[in-house]
Amino acid sequence: MTGTAARLLVGAVVVACMALVGPSTPNGARIAEPLPVDAPKDVVPNRVMTWNICNPCNESRHNLGRAAEIATYAPQVVGLQEACVRDVEAIRDHLQYLYGLVYHVEYGSVLRSWGRCGGLPWSPGGFGQAVLSAAPMTDRVNVEYPDGGSEDRGYMAVTTLVDGRPVRVFNTHLAQRRQEAVRAEQTGVLAAEVARHDRTIVLGDFNAVPDASELTAMWGLAADADPKCGSSATGTCEPTTDWHSKFDYIFLRGFVPLVHGVHPTPYSDHNLLHAGLRL
């Protein structure tokens, strides 16, 4: 290969790479979305959050907005469901470099899905749950339910700090709607593990309304972060989805809720749910 041909080849490779990663000019730089004036400047040590970030799925262009939504409340612990590893990595980077919020991350992937999460056909991206925590996490477990229903489902658990105290945090996503019997089995598996701990926080998308029979095992162990919401059909549970149902929960065992909030977002058909806690 001549020197001229080699230079042309290198130039073509550089152009191709720029097309893939985007420009390095200021126009291609990441710009933080503005936060409300009352947004915390640092992580709130007694605040936890749960959020199913899919739908729209496989939309990496939304990760800046997702990071801004999390930074608006700056929780100590965030449980994400239907999360691609590469999206969580991007959200975590945006939180650190744009908002100064540093999180550790652990994953509870249940699928390797090129169609959902990209990657290479022989090395697809991980899809499932993830936990972000401002404190280090230990003793991670990742469990797939024996029957996932129409798609593999599971839970993950870590030990970390909330309000300066060690706590076992669970993060789960149960089977889709119209699979009540499957969800009941999944909740039984989860509840048996939760019952082993005196102080736990269970985050997740349970795909069931509060008075659904498949949640009985959880209500027997823990209370929702919303003190007005319970297993009774007469409870006043704030919806957490675009279709006006409560599917998302922060179940507490050994904690007392101080305040909670549900916030619609354009980046998912599930709302952000967060809560402040005390022992």
C-alpha positions in Angstrom: 0.0 0.0 0.0 1.4 3.4 -1.0 1.7 6.3 1.5 -1.1 8.2 -0.2 -3.4 5.1 -0.1 -2.6 4.6 3.6 -3.4 8.2 4.5 -6.7 7.9 2.6 -7.6 4.8 4.5 -6.8 6.4 7.8 -8.9 9.4 6.9 -11.8 7.2 5.9 -11.6 5.4 9.3 -11.6 8.7 11.2 -14.6 10.0 9.3 -16.5 6.7 10.0 -15.7 6.9 13.7 -16.8 10.6 13.9 -20.1 9.6 12.3 -20.6 6.9 14.9 -19.6 8.9 18.0 -20.7 12.3 17.0 -18.7 15.5 16.7 -16.1 16.6 19.3 -17.0 20.3 18.8 -18.9 22.3 21.5 -22.1 21.5 19.5 -21.5 17.8 20.3 -20.8 18.4 24.0 -23.1 17.1 26.6 -25.1 20.0 28.1 -26.8 19.6 31.5 -30.5 20.2 31.5 -31.4 22.9 34.0 -32.8 21.7 37.4 -35.4 23.4 39.5 -34.0 26.0 41.8 -34.9 23.9 44.9 -33.1 20.8 43.6 -30.6 19.3 46.1 -27.0 20.2 45.6 -25.9 16.8 46.9 -27.4 13.3 47.5 -30.2 13.2 50.0 -29.1 10.4 52.4 -32.6 9.3 53.5 -34.2 9.4 50.0 -34.9 6.4 47.8 -36.4 6.2 44.3 -37.9 3.6 42.0 -38.4 4.0 38.2 -39.2 1.8 35.3 -37.3 3.6 32.5 -38.5 1.6 29.5 -41.2 2.6 27.0 -39.9 4.3 25.1 -37.2 1.6 25.2 -33.8 1.5 23.6 -33.8 5.3 23.4 -30.3 6.4 24.4 -31.2 9.9 23.4 -33.4 10.1 26.5 -30.5 9.3 28.9 -29.6 13.0 29.5 -33.2 13.7 30.4 -33.4 10.7 32.6 -30.3 11.8 34.5 -31.8 15.3 35.0 -35.0 13.7 36.4 -33.0 11.7 38.9 -30.7 14.7 39.7 -33.8 16.8 40.5 -34.4 14.6 43.6 -30.9 13.2 44.1 -31.8 10.1 46.1 -29.4 8.0 48.0 -30.6 4.9 46.3 -32.3 4.5 42.9 -33.8 1.2 41.7 -34.3 1.0 37.9 -36.3 -1.6 36.0 -36.3 -2.5 32.4 -32.9 -1.0 32.1 -30.2 -1.7 29.6 -26.7 -1.7 31.0 -25.4 0.8 28.5 -28.3 3.2 29.3 -27.5 2.9 33.1 -23.8 3.6 32.4 -24.7 6.7 30.4 -27.2 7.9 33.1 -24.6 7.3 35.8 -21.9 9.3 33.8 -24.3 12.2 33.2 -25.2 12.3 36.9 -21.5 12.5 37.8 -20.1 14.8 35.2 -23.0 17.1 34.6 -24.6 17.3 38.1 -21.8 16.2 40.5 -23.7 13.3 41.9 -21.5 10.2 42.2 -23.2 6.8 42.3 -22.0 3.2 42.5 -23.9 0.7 40.4 -24.9 -3.0 40.5 -26.8 -4.8 37.8 -29.5 -7.5 38.0 -29.8 -8.3 34.3 -32.1 -11.2 33.3 -31.7 -11.0 29.5 -29.0 -10.6 27.0 -30.8 -8.7 24.3 -29.3 -7.2 21.2 -32.7 -6.1 19.9 -33.5 -4.3 23.2 -30.1 -3.0 24.3 -27.8 -3.0 21.3 -24.3 -4.2 21.4 -22.9 -6.8 18.9 -24.9 -9.9 17.9 -22.4 -12.1 19.7 -22.2 -9.8 22.7 -25.7 -8.3 23.3 -26.4 -5.8 26.1 -27.7 -6.8 29.5 -31.4 -6.0 30.3 -33.2 -6.1 33.6 -32.8 -4.3 37.0 -30.1 -2.0 38.3 -29.4 -0.2 41.6 -27.5 3.1 41.9 -26.3 3.9 45.4 -24.3 6.9 46.7 -22.7 4.4 49.2 -20.8 1.3 48.2 -22.9 -1.9 47.8 -22.0 -5.4 49.0 -23.5 -8.9 48.9 -25.2 -8.5 45.6 -27.5 -11.3 44.5 -29.3 -11.7 41.2 -32.2 -14.2 41.1 -34.4 -15.1 38.2 -37.9 -16.3 39.1 -38.5 -19.9 38.4 -41.4 -18.8 36.1 -40.9 -15.4 34.5 -44.2 -15.5 32.6 -44.0 -14.2 29.1 -40.5 -12.8 29.6 -37.7 -13.6 32.1 -38.1 -11.7 35.3 -36.3 -11.6 38.6 -35.0 -9.6 41.5 -31.7 -8.3 42.7 -30.6 -7.4 46.2 -27.7 -5.4 47.7 -26.6 -4.2 51.1 -25.9 -0.5 51.3 -26.5 2.6 53.5 -29.7 4.6 53.7 -29.7 7.5 56.2 -26.3 6.2 57.4 -27.6 2.8 58.4 -27.0 -0.5 56.6 -30.1 -1.9 54.9 -30.9 -4.7 52.5 -32.4 -3.2 49.3 -34.4 -5.3 46.8 -35.3 -4.3 43.3 -37.7 -6.3 41.2 -40.0 -6.4 38.2 -42.9 -8.9 38.1 -44.6 -10.5 35.2 -46.7 -8.4 32.8 -50.4 -7.8 33.3 -52.9 -10.7 32.9 -50.4 -13.1 34.5 -51.8 -13.0 38.1 -50.9 -16.5 39.0 -47.3 -16.1 37.8 -46.9 -12.9 39.8 -48.3 -14.6 42.9 -45.5 -17.2 42.6 -42.9 -14.5 42.0 -44.1 -12.5 45.0 -43.9 -15.6 47.2 -40.2 -16.1 46.2 -39.4 -12.5 46.9 -41.3 -12.3 50.2 -39.5 -15.4 51.5 -36.2 -13.6 51.1 -37.4 -10.2 52.4 -38.7 -11.9 55.5 -35.2 -12.9 56.5 -34.3 -9.2 57.1 -35.6 -6.9 59.8 -34.7 -3.7 57.9 -35.4 -3.8 54.1 -36.5 -1.5 51.3 -38.2 -3.2 48.3 -38.3 -1.2 45.1 -39.9 -2.1 41.9 -42.6 -2.5 39.3 -45.0 -5.1 40.5 -47.4 -4.8 37.6 -50.3 -5.1 40.0 -52.7 -2.7 41.7 -52.6 -2.5 45.6 -55.6 -4.7 46.2 -54.5 -7.5 43.8 -54.3 -10.8 45.6 -50.8 -11.5 44.3 -49.5 -8.7 46.5 -50.8 -10.3 49.7 -47.4 -11.8 50.7 -45.8 -8.3 50.4 -48.5 -6.5 52.4 -48.0 -9.1 55.2 -44.4 -8.1 55.5 -44.1 -4.4 54.7 -45.9 -1.1 54.2 -45.9 1.2 51.2 -44.0 4.5 51.4 -47.4 6.2 50.9 -49.1 5.7 54.3 -52.5 6.2 52.8 -52.0 3.3 50.4 -52.6 -0.3 51.4 -54.1 -3.5 50.3 -57.7 -2.3 50.8 -59.6 -1.3 47.6 -60.8 1.8 49.5 -57.2 3.1 49.9 -56.2 6.3 48.2 -53.1 5.2 46.3 -51.6 7.7 43.9 -51.2 6.3 40.3 -47.7 5.7 39.1 -48.3 5.0 35.4 -49.7 6.8 32.4 -52.7 4.5 32.5 -53.6 5.8 36.0 -52.8 2.6 37.9 -50.4 2.2 40.8 -47.9 -0.5 39.7 -44.7 0.9 41.4 -43.9 0.5 45.0 -41.5 1.4 47.7 -42.2 -1.3 50.4 -40.6 -0.6 53.8 -39.7 -2.9 56.6 -38.1 -1.3 59.6 -38.5 2.2 58.2 -41.1 5.0 58.7 -41.9 7.1 55.6 -41.6 10.9 56.1 -42.7 12.1 52.7 -43.2 10.6 49.2 -43.7 12.0 45.7 -45.0 10.7 42.4 -43.8 12.7 39.3 -44.9 12.1 35.7 -42.0 12.2 33.2 -41.8 12.3 29.4 -39.0 9.6 29.4 -41.2 6.6 30.5 -44.8 5.5 30.8 -44.0 5.0 34.5 -43.7 7.9 36.9 -40.8 8.6 39.2 -41.6 7.5 42.8 -39.4 8.6 45.6 -39.7 8.7 49.4 -37.9 10.1 52.4 -37.4 7.7 55.3 -36.4 7.4 58.9 -35.8 4.5 61.2 
